[in-house]
Amino acid sequence: QLAPAGISRLQEKSHVMPPSDLLRLPVDELRSSRLAELLASIDAADAADAPLLTLLFDKAFGGDAGLQLLRSAAVQEALRATALVHADDAIRSFALVHCKRLAAAAADVSLLGASGVLQQIAVLVSDASLGVSQRAVGFFVACAASAGALRAVLDHAPSRTALLAPCAAAAADPAGGVPALALRTLALFGEIAAIGDAQCAMCEESGALDLALAAWRGSDELVRLNALEVFALLARVPRGLHWLEAHGVVDDLLAQARGAETDGDAPMAEVQLPSVFHCLAELLEAGGDAAVDKALSTGGLLGPLWRQLEPAGGGARDAALAAVRGAACSRRGCILVLRQTASGGAADPLARLLRSSDARAKVGAFAVAAQLCSSCAQFAADGEVA
């Protein structure tokens, strides 16, 4: 016999107290004598119960006492076997919210590994629901804030395998390109690597960054855009800069910025140009004088950047301004930008953009001017910037 409309699956199960009744109970009772019913309510719930169940879990697992309860074997098993594999994506999502509270400490991450929860979270990075996937990604980014917690993730073989499974599948079938799920994993490791040198080294060690090279050197121009986003993240840390240089990515970026790349889809290469300049902006800002020498002094980047600042320069003007500002952060870059500007006088495109009626152009140009003033003040004492 069918249940009447509006009756949830949980309410049909008479032996399980519905969330609305459980919510009325004192929190100490929920955490003790009613814990079994609380956990049973997860399996019995459906989409209609999810909002109340979310409130119920916030109540039961809030604060330090709730955090300690999350570490218990009973709750860990309920998360692994029920909440994180529930058919309703809202329930999987709020389970991940509570798991994230255990992401900061290596000991807690190891506990999640031992209980099987960590492996299930790794699987959810590839979840069909983008919201659930983003929650799972957020969990691992939170782990990476501590190098010890990230090491605990990567040292747990089942979780590491599950996390890197899309990358392994892409590597096993190079002709098939880089699938969307692998791009999610690639973006996750790019975000982790940008946190610091220790995290970047672990990402490199895991092999996840190899997929970025495959994506960049593949034939799918849209996938190359994803690789550029990862490269921009890597450029923020010294280890990432070294990796980009060692694998020839910096040379590739400079070649495309100069228009020297002739292979592939020319219109798509033009679409990629703002992302190329954005990546170079990160590299110039983080890399200092050495990056300026590579990109501007010997790499011939200054001319292409300045051409983008012209009225008919193209669609990469804002990204080119960001790259000029990045160059101006270093002593040598500041000098080169000042010389380039002075050589054009009042007709210099940067000077014109400072007077532009285009608000975006003016903001970008003033950001460059502000950085030049800041760099001059910083380096003038050394006598290298007049």
N, C-alpha and C positions, 0 to 999 in steps of 0.2 A: 504493500500500500504506500502510495506517494505521500510525502510530508506536505502539509499545507504550505502555500506560498508564504515566504518571509521567515520560515523556520530553518535555521541554519543546521548544518551537519552536526555541529557540536551539541546543539539543543536536542537533536534526535537521540543522542547517546545519554540516556537517563542516569547512567552511573558516573558521568563526568559533570562536575559543577560548572556552569557556564561562566565566562569571564566576568560578566556583570555582577554575579554573586561573589566570585572570588575577590573582586576589587573592593568589596565592602569589608573584607576581613582585615584584621590588624596585620601589619607587615611582619611581625614576629611569627605569627601563625602561618603566614604564607611560606616563610622560610624554614619552617619546621614540620608541624603535623600535616600541613596542606601542600607540602612541596611535591609529593607524588601526583596529586590532582593537578597542580599547576603545570607540571611537565606533561601529564597526559592530555591536557587541554591543547597542546601544540598539535598532536596527531589528529585530534578530533576537530580542529578548526578548519574553516574554509575562508574564502575571501570576505564574507560578511562579518566574520569574527575578528579579522586582522586588526582593525583599529583598537578595539577593546583589549585584544591580546597584547598589543604594543604598550598600552598604558599599564597593563598588569605586569609586564616584564620590567618596565621602567620602575615600577613601585618595588617589586621584589628584589631586583638586582641593583638598585641605586645605592650610592654611598660605599664606604669601605666594607661594611658587612655584606652588601650585595656582591661586591667584587670578590670577596673571599668565597662566597657561595658559588660564583661562576667557576671557581677552580675545582669544585667538588666533582667526584667521579660521576655522580648521578646527572648533574647538569651537563658535564662534558659529553656524556653518552647521548643525552637528549638533543644536544646541539648537533652532534655528528650524525645520528641515525634518523632524526626527525626534522628539526628546524631548518637545517641547512640543505636538506633535500626535499623540503615541502613543495607541493605542487603550486602553491600560491607564492608569487614573487614578492609580495609585501612581507610575508612571514620570513622568507629567506633574507630579505633586506634587513629587517629589524634584528634578526639573529646575528648578522654580520656587524651591526652597530655595536652589539654587546661584546662580540669577539674582539673588536678593535680595542676595547679597554684593556685587553691582555697583550697588546702588541708592543708595548714600550720596553718590556724587560725580557732579557734572554731566557730567564728561568721560566717565565710564563709561556713564551713561544715554544720552548722545549716541552712544556706540559701539553700544549696544544698538539704538538707533533706526536707525543706518546699516546694521546687519546684518539688520534685520527682526525681531529677537527682541522688541523692545519692542512692536511692533504685535501680535504673537502673544500676548504676556502680556495686553495690553488685551482681546483677544478672550476670553481665559480667565476674565475677571471674570464673564462670562455662561455659564461652563461648566455642563454638566448635572450634574457632580459638585460638590456643595456644598463638599467638602473642597478640591478644586482651585480653585474660585472663591475660597474664603477665603485660600488661598495667594497667589493673584493680587492680591487686595485688599491683603494684607499687604505685597506688593512695592511697591505704589503709596503706601501709607502710609509705608513706609520711605523712599521717594523724597522724600516731602513733609517729612520731618524737615529737609531742606535746601531752602531756597527756590530755590536755583540748580538743584538736581536736578529739582524739580517744574516749574520753568520749562522745563527741557530736555524733559520729558515733554509738556507742553502746546504747546511750539513744534514738536513733531514731528507734522505734520499727519495722516499715516496713523494714528498711534497715538491722537491726540486724537479723530479721527473714530470709530475703533473703540470707544474708551472711552465716548464719548457717544452711540453708535448707539441704545441702548435709550431714552435720553431723547428723541432726535430722533424715534424711532418713536412714542413716546407723544404728543409735541407735534403730530405729523402727524395723529393720530387722537384728538382730545380726547374724543369720544363713547365711545371704547373704554376709557376709564379709564387708570389707571397700572398696567402689567403688573409682575409679580414681578421680572423682570430689570431693569427701570428702577428699582425700589426698591433693588436691590442697588447700582446705580450711585449713586443718591441717598445711600444710607447711607455709601458710600465717600467721596463729596465732603463730606458732613457731618463725617466723622472728620478729613479733611484740613483743612477750614476751621477746626476747633477747635484746630489746632496753633499758629496765630498770625495776626496781621493780614495779613502778606504772603501767606500761603497762602489765607486767606479771600478776599482781593482777587482772587487768581487763579481761585478757584472761581467767584466772582461774574462775573468777566470771561468765563469759559468758557461761561456760560449754564446750568450744571448746577443752580444754586440756583433757577432759574425753575421747575423741576419740583417743588420743595418747595412752592411756592405753589399750583401746579396740584393737587398731592396734598391740600393742606390745604383748598382751596376746592372740591374735588370732592364727589361724592355718596357715595363709598364710605367709610363710617365707619372701617373697619379700616385703610384706606390713610391716613386722617387721623392715626391713631396713629403710623404711620411718619414722617409729617411732623413730629409733635410731638417725636419722638426726635431728628430733625435740628435742630429749633429749639433744643432743650436744648443741643446741641453748639455751635451758633452763638452762643448767649448767653454762652459762656465767654470770648469775645474781643471787644474794643471794636468792631472792624469788623463783627463779626456782630451785636452789639447794635444798631449803627446800621442795619444792613440790616433787622433785624426791626422796628425802629421806623419806618423809611422806607416799608416795605411794609405797614404796618398790622397786622402780626402781633401786636404787643404789645396793641393795642386789642382784637383778636379774643380773645386769651387772657384778658384781664381781663373781657370780656363773658361768656365761658363760665364763668369762675370765679364771677362774681356770679349766674349762672343766668339771665342776660339773653338768652341765645341761644334762640330759639324754633323755629328751622328744624331739619330733619333728625330723626333718630331719637333721642328723648329718653332711652331706656334706654342707648343707645350713648354719648350725651353724658355720662351718669353714669359709664360705664366709662372714658371718656377723662379724667375729672376728675383722677385721680391723676397722669396724664401732664401735664396742664395745670399742676397745682401744681408738679410736678417741674421743668418748664420755667421757671416763674416763680421757683422757688428758685434756679436757675442765674443767671437774669437779675438777681435782687435781690443775690445775693452778688457778682457781677462788676460790676454797674452802679453800686453805691454810692449816695450821696445822691440823685443824679438819678433813678435807677430807683425808689428809695423814694418820692420825690415823685410820680412818675408812677403807681405801682401802689397805694401806701397812702394818700398824702395826697389825691390827686385821683381815683384809680382805684377807691376803695372796696373794696380787697382785704382789709383787716384783718378786717372783719366776717365774710365768708365763711370765712376761714381759722379764725377762732375758733369758728365754728359746727361746723366739722369736728372740733374737739377735744372737743366735747360727747359724752357717752356714746352718744347716738343720732345723732351727726353724719353718719355714712355711712362709706363704704369708703375715703375719701381721707385718713384721719387721719395716717398716716405721711408722706405727701407734703406735707400741710399743715404738719406739724411741720418738715419740711425747709425749706419756704418761710419759716416764721417764723424759723428759724435763719439763713437767708440774709439776711433783712431785718435781723436783729440784728448783722450784720457791719459795717453802716455806722453813722455817728453818729446820723443822724436816725432810722433804723430802730430802733436800740437804744432811743432815747428813746420812740418810739411803742409798742414792745413792752412796755417797762417800765410805761408809763402804762396800757396796756390790762390788764396783769396786776394792777397795783395797784388798779384800779377794781373788780375782782371779789373782792378779798380772798381769804380761805381757800377760798371756793367757786369761785374762778377755775378754768376747766378745765385750764389748764396746771399750776397748783398741784396739782390732783387727780391729774393724770397722773404727777407726780413721786412720788406715793404709791401708784401703781397696782400691782396684782399682775400685770398684763400686762407681760411682759419687754420686748416690742417697744415698747410705749407708753412705758415708763419710760426705755428707752435714748434714744428720740427726744426726750423731755422734758428729760432731763439734757444732751443735746447742745445744746438751746436754752439751758438754764441756764448751761452752760459757755461758750457763745458770748457770752451777756450779760455774764458776769464778765470775759471777755477784752476785750470791747469797752469796758466801763466802765473797766478798768485802762488801756486805750489812750487813751481820750478824756477821762478825768477831769481831766487836767492842763489841758485847754482850758476847763474850767468849764462844759461843756455837758451833762455827765452827772453827776448828784449821787450 
